[in-house]
Amino acid sequence: MYVMNYLAKARPLLATRRLGTLTAALTFTRAMHVQSIPMWTGSHDNYAYLLVDDKTKNAVVIDPAHPEEVAPVLKQAIQDGKINLKAIVNTHHHFDHAGGNDQIRSELGKPDLQIIGGKDCQSVTITLADGEGFKIGDITVKALHTPCHTQDSICWYAQDGDDKAVFTGDTLFHGGCGRFFEGTAAEMHTALNKTLASLPDDTKVYPGHEYTKSNVKFGISVLQNEAIKKLQEFAEKNKETQGKFTIGDEKLHNVFMRVEDPEVQKATGKTDPVEVMDQLRTMKNNFK
């Protein structure tokens, strides 16, 4: 089921634009643009994302939890005729992901703006079943239910031709994964190593937080392969890592996606994949 299919006249977007007091750079693909909007930098280190179809200018904003930082970006883009904002999309209900929905609607003067997300997200209007989706111009977006961090966690897989991206909220981070607040190790194993691992390897990963530096610090204490060393080097040189790595990369440098690696099993003292996942999470929770 596709709940939206917006068609409008094609009009290109600029690669870099001045939005208020900050410059927001777009990552270009063929017709699918992803703009990162950092929030609470230095504390929560969240990301909201603006997903734009450059042909129609139709767009959705993902997890705009801090309206004070996100609304000015959206207002400027709308005022400049750069986007037609069609919906808010949430990855899960936590306040630092879905807590800004009502205020974004209010500040934009769009009280009926659709909110697509899990059933517990603030003022949600559409909850899609696993595998259902919607379209933003030529971009197809599919809901991948990944319960564990929260039971309403959804990763959003976007594709336009050969261009692919997945917005993973607090389920998958570069080099790590979210805590099991409402779920089990078995659920996270399914989420990472079955659901997300089944995506094409060249799918770019856009996580909900900038946690790469701390994740790789833990990861390299468990496994010292070349991929993890490269991730560590990149994280040391770059403050922002979102969208710089793919599902294929995560399979190489993310220990939570290497639960069948003999070295990871040795470090955890477990061999069953779910038990390895559970032990890795416990080790990460206690890691200093």
C-alpha positions, -999 to 999 in steps of 0.1 A, spaced: 0 0 0 13 34 -9 -3 62 11 11 91 -8 21 97 -44 28 133 -50 36 145 -86 47 180 -95 68 198 -120 105 190 -119 127 218 -105 163 212 -94 177 220 -60 210 238 -53 239 217 -39 245 241 -10 222 268 3 222 293 31 195 285 55 192 312 82 225 312 101 238 279 89 247 263 56 230 230 50 247 208 24 227 183 4 241 148 -4 234 144 -41 222 112 -57 203 110 -90 170 124 -77 171 117 -40 186 143 -17 193 138 20 199 168 41 211 163 77 200 187 104 221 182 136 203 187 169 215 190 204 251 188 193 273 181 223 246 165 244 221 141 226 239 145 192 207 138 172 201 141 135 169 150 118 169 144 80 151 161 52 144 137 23 137 155 -9 128 144 -45 145 169 -67 122 164 -96 90 174 -77 105 192 -47 83 170 -25 99 162 8 94 146 43 113 154 74 125 125 96 126 129 134 125 167 137 126 164 175 141 199 183 119 225 165 142 253 176 169 239 153 148 223 126 119 247 120 141 276 108 157 253 82 122 241 70 107 276 70 136 289 48 134 260 24 96 264 21 98 302 17 125 298 -10 103 274 -29 129 246 -25 106 220 -9 70 210 -7 68 194 28 44 165 27 49 148 61 68 142 93 82 107 95 93 92 128 116 62 136 101 57 171 83 74 199 111 87 222 109 124 228 143 131 211 128 117 179 91 123 179 87 149 206 87 179 182 59 168 159 32 191 173 55 221 176 68 217 140 32 216 128 24 247 147 55 267 137 50 259 100 13 267 102 5 232 90 -18 217 116 -29 189 93 6 178 82 7 141 81 27 123 107 39 88 97 53 66 124 48 39 150 15 39 170 31 56 200 46 86 182 33 120 191 1 128 171 7 101 146 -18 100 118 -5 70 97 11 38 110 22 15 82 25 -22 85 59 -39 80 67 -37 43 41 -10 35 53 23 20 47 56 4 62 77 -24 78 111 -25 79 119 -62 100 91 -77 113 80 -43 98 48 -28 99 46 10 93 14 28 86 7 65 108 -19 80 96 -28 115 125 -34 138 111 -37 174 136 -38 202 149 -3 212 112 5 213 84 -18 202 73 9 176 107 12 161 106 15 123 136 19 99 127 37 67 142 23 34 142 48 6 151 40 -30 152 60 -63 166 38 -90 201 28 -80 202 52 -51 194 37 -17 193 50 19 180 37 52 171 59 82 176 37 112 167 59 142 181 42 174 182 7 159 214 8 139 243 32 144 276 33 126 295 7 145 268 1 171 231 -4 179 205 10 203 199 -2 238 172 -29 243 148 -6 262 116 -24 252 129 -56 236 152 -85 236 185 -96 221 166 -119 198 146 -89 185 178 -69 179 195 -98 162 165 -101 139 165 -63 133 201 -60 124 212 -94 111 180 -103 92 159 -73 84 186 -46 78 213 -71 66 189 -82 38 191 -47 23 214 -41 -7 250 -37 6 253 -3 -11 224 12 10 237 43 28 229 43 65 216 75 82 213 69 120 195 89 146 226 100 166 263 108 161 277 80 183 304 66 159 334 76 180 322 60 212 309 29 193 341 23 175 360 26 208 340 -3 221 341 -22 188 378 -22 186 380 -36 221 361 -66 208 374 -70 173 405 -56 156 399 -60 119 409 -36 92 373 -23 87 370 -13 123 404 4 122 393 24 91 361 34 109 381 45 139 404 66 117 374 82 99 356 90 132 387 107 146 390 130 116 353 137 111 327 152 135 298 139 114 297 104 99 261 100 89 255 86 55 292 80 50 289 42 54 266 15 40 249 -17 51 278 -35 35 303 -15 57 283 -22 88 286 -59 82 323 -55 83 329 -30 111 299 -33 134 304 -60 160 266 -63 165 263 -74 129 292 -99 133 277 -122 159 289 -152 140 325 -140 138 347 -164 158 367 -135 173 335 -118 185 322 -151 199 355 -155 217 353 -121 232 318 -127 245 323 -163 256 292 -173 236 285 -190 203 247 -188 199 241 -156 178 214 -143 201 235 -149 232 264 -132 215 241 -102 208 229 -101 244 265 -103 258 277 -76 235 250 -52 246 258 -59 283 295 -53 276 287 -21 258 264 -9 285 292 -13 310 321 -1 288 341 29 300 
